[in-house]
């Protein structure tokens, strides 16, 4: 099943807020409806957001909307992930060629995501096998699986490819507070794949690495700066520090579209701050404040390699 698709002139997508309890596919018929789905994380993950951006512009054209205005609104729905605006630009470039050309380009972006992430997964798996051999235990963070793409994940795409080659041992995954994308989504995907896995609280991830329970860390990315800094789900940076201390590879898996040469380094990226209500609840005294960063920046010197659909990038700078 595809995370997001184009059917009969509209967008259809899995509502990820309902997983793992309910698997529901919803129709999206307006750009405002798509923006709502993006903001509430019904659709999420950098590659999937790139596809959503592309399909959203095509939807605006099909609906007879002011395409440029809707494209601008869509690009701003989530500021940190570069893929969203990348997908918007891909289809907006076809505006002068008419609606059908825009729809064709959007569908091409969607179909191409499957091929590119499949290539990425196999390339990353081979890189790990060449260095670590067989039966590799992996630690991952957040959800960078099929649900973050169209059909094939980035970080979990590497895991999937390891499984295909009988080179996968055990997978440890952080629950990923406060919205539990790891515990809800990654665990669900791993169960569908038949992969042995263990969920740990985010703060226990570094201890898993320190105790030698994982041979490598594999994460996705929401933006990769020109100097190789990686912006990913909050909690990635501590894992990178722990991996460096433990002396194990820290592999970032992301398509080429996630690399943003216009952003010089991680400090230049606008980091999304989400609603404090996602953190605060009955367990917190009234009047408490919360700082709910959605992402953090992992410096390039902590990253062993970046695997994309086209290449392996070792160290920095990007070239």
Secondary structure, DSSP 8 states (H G I E B T S, - for coil): --SEEEETTEEEEE-GGGTTT---EEEE-SHHHHHHHHHTTSS-SHHHHHHHHHHHHHHHHHTT--HHHHHHHHHTSSSS-HHHHHHHHHHHTTGGG-HHHHHHHHHHHHHHHHHHHHHHHHHHHHHHHHHH-SSEEEEE-S--SGGGSSSS-SHHHHHHHHHHTT-EEEEEEE--TTTTIIIIIIHHHHHHHT--EEEE-GGGHHHHHHTT--SEEEE--SEEETTS-EEEETTHHHHHHHHHHHT-EEEEE--GGGEETT--SGGGS---B--GGGT-STTS-TT-----BSEEEE-GGG-SEEE-SS-EEESSS--
